[in-house]
Every structure is written in C-alpha cells, then in structure tokens.
Amino acid sequence: MLLPFFTALRDARVPVSMKEWLHLMQAMDRGVASGRVDDFYHLSRAVLVKDEKHYDRFDQVFGKVFAGVETVAPDELAPAEIPEDWLKLLTEKYLTDEEKAQIEALGGFDALMDTLRRRMEEQQGRHEGGNKWIGTGGTSPFGHGGYNPEGVRIGGPGRHGRAVKVWEKREYRNLDDQVELGTRNIKVALRRLRRFARQGTPDELDMDATIDGTARQGWLDIHMRSERRNTIKVLLFLDVGGSMDGHIKLCEELFSAARTEFRHLEFFYFHNCLYEGVWKDNRRRHSEKTPTWEVLNKYPADWRAIFVGDATMSPYEVTMPGGSVEHWNEEAGAVWLKRATQQWDRIAWLNPSPERYWGYSASVGMIRELVDDRMYPLTLEGLDDAMRALSR
C-alpha cells in the first residue's frame, strides 16, 4: 500500500534507501505510529530523511501521495482518530468573539466534533456544495473550498485561513537545497572549504600535553600551542553591473559570509568577463584598476579562485578583442580566463541564475567550457559541490 510513497520520494530526489524503508516498515509493524496521519508523517520523516534540506521535498511528496486520505470512504476512515483539541487549543488565536458565539449554535466544540464523526459515518461518497456533508465549495463546517467560521478543513488547500489543522503546511521551504541562499546557509556551505593547521605564536593552552607533562615530571608542566586556523586562501572575483543587478542581495550575502569564513581572502570586481584589469572600489573602477597580470603574478597556485557571475553577455565579449561593452580590450576575455585557469587549477564559477536557464545563453556555455565545466548554480547544493571540488 505504501510503495507508491517510496517511489514518489525517489522520483523527487529525496535520497531514501531500501534499508531505511525496511526500518519504517519494521516501526509500523511494531505499532510505533498509530492510525493517525500526523503520527505516520512524523515517523516516516524521522526515519527516511537524513538531511533537513530535503524536508520541503518530503512534505510536498507526502501531501501529494496522501492528499485523499482524509476524504476516502467512511469505512476506511473509521480507525482514524480526530483530535478534539484541534479547535480548542487555538480558539483565542483564530476566532473572533462573534465567531465563538456562532460555534455555540452546534452546542460547542464537543458537539462540533461529534457531528463530524456522525457525518463521516453517514456520508456515502464525494459531495460538492451544500451546507451539511463533508465536501467542497459549500458552507458545511467540514471539508474544504467553502466557508464556515466553525469549520474543520479536510483535504485540499484552504481559502479563508480559518481552518486550524492543515496537514499540508510546509514548514521547511527555506531549507530546500534548490533555493537561493541566506547568509547563514552560505556560511555553512563555505565551511566545507577548510584545511586547518597550527601557525603563529603559541598562545593557547595545550591541555592534553600539560596533563601528560605534569604527570611525568611530578610538577606543573604547562604546554602552549598555536591556534588552529583555516589555511585555505581564496580569491573572489565578483561580476557587477548589468544583468547582475538582479542578484545584488544574493552576492552581498555570499561576500559577507566569505569574509567571515576565510581568514585569507582577497576580492576583486569585474564586469561580464575577465579582461586586463580588475578593481576593488566600484566608485573608482575607471581610475584605480589593478592589472590582471599583477593579480596572476601576486597570488600563487595554492590560492583557490572563485568567480561569481551569471555569464550572460554577448558572445563577442568572450571571443573577440574589442568585444567589451565598456572599453577596448586588446585581448579577448577567453584569453584571460584561460590564463586564470592555468594559474589556479582549483577554480569554480558560481552562477546565480537558475541552472535551467543556462542553455538559453550561448555565452554561459562558452564560459562553462573555459572553466573546464566547473560552473555551479548558486544554491545550497551547488555551493556544496563547488566547495568539495575546491578542497581537493
């Protein structure tokens, strides 16, 4: 019966293994979850989902697969429990004084839930419209798509925001690994790019060595050590202006997170493609440029280079001298990008545009080829992949 749920999770790219599925079946056999859908939801999510970034996709699949559970035939609904505290617990929050008074028309909350149970037993099929049966589009207190101030929504999307129990509510949309990032999630992803070493002045107490030395010497033998620091060195090249204006907020968050996570970080700005000059201050971009040759010579091969840009431009800006829209470039952008990949073999290009749109721009494919297919979408999953590649 539950096999379609398993296959739907796999189709949605939620990494569910057969071993985890068997564990869920074992838990069901031992009665860990009761007949309530809520209990099964929490049990299955705890057993099947290994990473919180997949919660959103799990919720979507669960809502789709079990969308009709609440409205199936009455004999199938009989074992399910309807918690009477659904409405009681949230009365003050969701109902006005006038609506509370209207509820008394049915004799209060206890009578409301008793009426729901009786109508489930009496109803023999789907019902649309009307003011009594459990269905859609009516004014019955039960069902969905209609309106009643004292209602219990059963199945389907809500319309008036008055239902107090919504099984389809998705709490984890911002944790999906396909969404754009916030500063906190960016920091978590950037932490994959780490290589620690103890360098500098020994100003940290080495507790293990102190205990060992004291035990051996018979007196207090204090040992100090250098702080453990991330030795990874990062060059960050940021595309600004033009089509990147729509990605300013995301790039600001990435820049802020990178400055926090990397002790050794240098950054430069460019426009569309790398040419013979980059700059540090956009207000002085025309008067205070740094020659790209200087950057190539100053930062050796042990630095990691990260380019951030949507790579959307005229193909001439990549392939032709003089193709730049801002100045006359003596050499094509492709020449400078090749020099960058030769200098820094650990390189990544982060593209803030959704990956499904990359094929519509010829320049994206050209840039992707120039960086040896090391272009990644600026999503949590893409950033994870980029950091893993850079840490090799």
N, C-alpha and C positions, 0 to 999 in steps of 0.2 A: 504493500500500500504506500510506503514512504519512499520507494525507489525513485519516483519522478522528482522528489525533493532533492535527492542526492545528485541526480543527473543535471538538474537545473542549477545547482550550486557549482558544479564543474563547468557547465556552459558559461556561467557568469564569471569564470576565472577566480572563484574562491577555492584556494588550494586545499581540498578535502581529500584525505587518503582513505583507502579501504579500511585500514586499521582503526582510524577514528570513527568511521561509520559503524564498524562492528562494536566499538566501545559504546556508541549511542544505543545500538540495539540491545546490548547487554544491560545498560542502565534502564531501558524501557522494560525489559523482561523482569528486572528486579523491583519495578514499581517506583523508581526514583521520581518520576513525574506522574502526576495524577491525570485525570481526563481533561483537565483544563488546557486550552491552547496556550495560555500565558506560561504555564509551567513547562510545557514542551518547548516553547520558544527559548526560554532562558536556559534550559538543559541543553538543547541542541546547539545553541550559540556557544555555551561554555565548552562543550566537547569538540565541536567541529572547527571553530575559528581560532587560529593560532596567533593572529596579529590583529590589533584593534583597527588597523587601516582598512580591513575587509568588513567591518561591521555594517557599513552602509549598504554594500552589495548584498550581504547576507539578509539584511532587513528587507530589501527590495524583492529578493527571491522568495523569502518567507511569505511576504504579503501577497505575492502573485500566486504561489502554489496553494496557499491555504485561504485564498480570498473567499471561497464559498463555504467554508466550514461552518460559519455562524448561521447560514441560511439553508442548510440541507434539510432533508426530510425530518419530521419530528422524531421518528423512532431512532434516528442517528444522533439527534440532539439530546436524547434523554439522559445519557450518562454525564453530560457536561454540567458543571456547576456554574450558576450565575451569582457572583458575589454581591450580596446585598449592600455592601459598603461602597459600591461604585459611586452612587449618588450621595450617600450620607457624608462621606469624607470631604466632598468638595462643594457642599451646599453653599457655604458662605462665599466661596470664590466665584462660582459660575451663575448663581441665580439671584435675581433681584427680589426685593420683598414682595412685589406684586406676583412674581412667578412662583415664589414659595407658597403664596396663598392659593394659586391655581392648582398646585400639586395636591392640596387637601381635597380637591374635587374627587380624586380617586381614593381618598382615605389615607394619604400619607405615603411614605416610601415603602413601607412593608406591603401595603396594598398594591402599589405600583409593580413591585417585583412579583407578587403572587399573580397579578393579572398577566404579566409577561409569560409566566410559566404555563398558565392555563391556555393562553392563545397559541403557544407553541404546540401544545398537545392537540388543540382543536384544528389548527390550520393544516390543510392537506396539500398545499402547493404554493407556487410563487404568486404574489399579489402585487398589483401596481395601482397606486392611487387609493383613495378611500381614507377612512378615519379610524379603522379598527385593526385590521390584520397587519401582520409583520410584512412589510414590503417596501416599495419605493414610491417617492413622489407624492405621498399623501400627508395627512395630518395626524396619523397614528403616533402614539408615544414611542413606538418601536419601529425599527427599520432604518432606512437612510434615504436622503434625497428630498425629504419633506420637511415639515416644521412642526414641532411641539415643544413648548418650554419645559416639559417634564419628561423628555424623551431619553431613550437608550438607543444609541446608534448601533445597528447590527449590520456589518458588512459595508463595503463601498466607501467612497470618500464623503466626508462631511461637507455641509454647505453653510450652516449658520453658526458653527463654532460652539454649539450648546451641548453637544454630546460629551459625557465625562469619561468615556472609556474608548480610546482609539488604539486598537492593536497595531494599526499600520503606521503609527507615528514613528518617524525615523530620527533617532537622537544623535546619530554619528555621521551626518553628512560631511562635516568638515574633516573627517579622518580618512576619507577615501583617497587612495594613492593616485587618483587621476585628477584631483582638483588642484587649483593653484595654491601656492603655499602661503603660510603666515610666517612671521619671523621665528616663532618658537619651533615650528616644524622644520624650517630651513636649518636652524642650529643643530637639531637632532640629526638631520641628514649629513651635514658637513662634518660632524664628529666621526664619521666613518673614515675620513681622511686624516689619520693620525699616525705618527711614529714618535714614540717617547724616548727620551734619553736624559740622563742627569748631567747637566752642564752648569758651569758657573761656580760662584762662591758656595762652599759648603755651609749653609745656614739653616739646615733642617735637621732635627734630632733623628738619628737612626736608632729607633727603639730596640730592634732585634739585636743589632751589633752591640749596643750599650749593655743589654742584659747579658749577652754572651761574654763580653769582655769583663764585666763586673764579676760574673760567676767564676771566670778563670783566674782573675787577678786577686780577688778577695777584697777589693775596694772599688769605689765608684769609678768606673772607666767609661767616660762619655765619648760617644762617637757621633760625628756630624756627617751629613751628606748634602749634595747639591739637590736643588728642587728638580722634580721630574717634569720636563716640559715637552710640548709638542714641537718637534724639529722640522716639520713639513713647512716648506717655503712656497708661497703661492703668488703668482702674477695674475691679476684680474683685469681683463680688458672689457670695457663696457661700451656698447653701442648707444649713442644718444641722438635724439632728434628724429624728425620724420616719422616713419611708421612705428618707431619705438615709443612715441609719446603716449600711446595707449597702454604701455607696460611699465610706466614710471613707478607706480606704487610697488609692484612686484620686484622690480630691480632695486628699489630702495631697501626693501626688506632683505633681499639677498645680500646687498652691500653691507647693511648693518650687521647681519648675522656673521658674515665673513670676517669683519673687523673684530668681532668678539671672539671668534673661534680660533683664528690663526695669529700667532704671535709674529710670524714673519709674513707680512702681506704688503704687496705693492700693487697699486692700481693705476690704470690709465684709461682715458676715454678715446673713442674713435667714432667715425660716422660711416655706417653701412659696411665698409670693408677696410681692412688694414692697408695703410699706404705708408709713405715715407716719414710721416710724423704722427705722434700721439700727444695728448695733453692731460694735465692734472686739473685745470680750472676751466670750466666751460665758458666763463665770462672773458677769459683771456686766450681762447682757443686759437685766435689768429695771430696773436703777438708772442705767446710763450709756449711754443711747441717743443716737444722733446723728439729729436730724431730717432726713428725706429732702429737705425743701425746702433745707436747708443744703447738702447734697451737690449738689443740682441747681444751686444758685447759685454754689458754690465752684469747680466743675470745668467749664470751658467746653466748647464743642462740638468742639474739636480732640482731646479725650480719646476713647479707644476704650473702650466698656463691654462687659464680658463677664460674663454671668450663668451660673452653674453650678448646675444643679438638675434633678431628674427630672420636675418639673412635675406630679407626681401628688398630687392633693388633691381635696377636694370642689369641684364647680363653683361653689358658693356663695362659696368663699374668693376666687374671681376676680371674680365678678359683683356681689356684694351687700355693702352696708355692714353691719358686724357679722358678716361671714362668717368672720373669722379664728377659728381654734380656740384662740388664746391670749389675745386681748384684744378689746375692742370697737373696731373700726376705723370711723371716721366716713365714710371714702370707700372704695369698692371697690378691690381690688387692680388691676383692669383700668385704673382711672383713673391710678394711679401708674405703671404700666408704660407707658401712653401718654405720660405726661409724660417718662419716661426716653427713649423713642424719639424724642420731639420735641427733647429737649436734645442727645442724642448720636445723630446719624444713622448713625454706624458702630457697630453693636451686634451682638452674637451671643449666642445662648443655647446652652450646651453641655449635652447631656443624657447622663448616664452610663448610662441604661437602654438596652438594645438597641433599635434602631430598629423591629424587627419587632413590639415590644410597644406602640408609641406609640398605635396605633389602638384599644387596649382602654381607654384612659382619656380621657374627654371633656375633662378639664382640660388634657391635653397639647395637644390640638387648639386649645383656646382660647388658651393661652399662645403657641403657634406662630403663630396668626393675629395676636396682639397685637404680636409682634416682627417682623411682616411676613415670615413664613416663613423667618426667619434662625435656625432651630434646627438644630443639628448634633449627630450622635452623638459621644460622647467616645471615638472610636477614632482611630487614626493618620490615616486618610483623612478622617474628619470634622473633625479638628483642622486638617489641611492646608487643607481647604475654608474653614473659618472664618477662618483667618489670611489667606488670599488675599482674602476678602471685606473684612476689616477693613483691609487695606493699600491698598485702592483710594482 
